[in-house]
Amino acid sequence: MIKNVIVPCASRFGLKVTRPRLGPNSVVQPRTMAALVAFSDIATGEGLPLAEASEAAWRKFLITASQEDVAFDEDELLDWFVSNGWGSGDARTLTERFVREAALLAEYSEAGGN
């Protein structure tokens, strides 16, 4: 929706569309940020539970974050979701889900998982 509707409309009026950024406490690599943006582009507005395509984008974001060993500040991630169109309840649920699932992947990796 952002690429196909909002950006063209804003451009007609000479406006530039930018994305909210994470705060200074998060350390996030470009691939992970791209995966987070891709997830948000697909899923924002549909609410929870996520549709199948959104779940796939979520898994890609989660796996990429795990591979790059990023460090999200939970409050900054929550604020990022809200700033990108998620309701506060859904944003909190996604943030908590990320923390829980990232911890599980880290535990698996530390136990010698592939």
N, C-alpha and C positions, 0 to 999 in steps of 0.2 A: 504494500500500500504506500509506503514512504516513497519508493522509487517511481512508482507508476502514477501516483496521484498528488501527493503533497509536494514533492520536489518540482514537478512541472508547473503546478499552480503558483508556488512561491516564486519560481523563476520569472513567470510572466509579470510579476509585480516588482522585480528587481531584488528579491529577498534571497538569502542563502539559508539553507537548512543545515543545521549542525546537530550533532548528537551530544547528549550529556556525557561528561567524562567521569571516570571513577576518581575518587579523592586521592590524596597523597599517601595514604596508608596502604593502598593496594599495590601489589607488584604483579603486573599482568603482561604477558608477552603478546606480540601482535597476532599470532595465530589463534590464541585463546580469545582475544578481544573480537577478532573477526567471527569466530564461532558463536560467541555470545550475541553479537549484532545479528548474525544470520538467524539464530534461534528467535530472537526478539522480533525480527521482521516477519517471520513465519507465524509466530504464535500470539503476538500482542493483539488484544481485542477479542480473542476467543474465550478467554477465561480458563478456569480449571474445571474439570480435568482436561489435560491436553489431548488434542486430536493426534492421530497416528503420525502425521508428518511432523507435527511439533515435537512429539516424543523422540522421533529420530534425530531432529535437530538438537534437542536437549542432550541426548546421549553423545552426539558428536562434540558439543560444547564441554560436557563433563569429562570425556576421555581426553580431549585436547588439553584441558586445564590440568588433568592428572599427568599427562606426558610432559608438559612444560613446567610442572611443579610450581604453579602460580600461587600467590598469596592474596586472597581477597579479604579485605576488611568487611566483616558482615554488615555493618551499618552502611558502608559505602555501596555494597552490592544491593542492599535493600533500596537505598535511595536511587540507584541507577535504574532498577526495575520500575520504580514509581515514576521517575522522570521520563521513562520510555513508554509510558502509557498503561502500566499495570496498576490495578487497584491495590491499595495498601495491604489488604488481606492476602490477595494472591501473591503480591511481592514478598510478603513475609513467608508464605508457604514455599515459594520457589527458593528463597534464600536458605531456609531451614533444610529443604530437600537437598540443595547443593552441598551444604555443610555435611549432612548425613552421608550422602552418596560419595562425596570426595574422601571422607574419612574411611569409608569401606574400601574404596579403591586403593588408598594409601596402605591400609592394613594388609590387603591382599598382596600388594607389591612387596611390602616389607617381609611377608611370609614366604617370599620366593615365587610368587605368581608371575606369570609372563607378562 
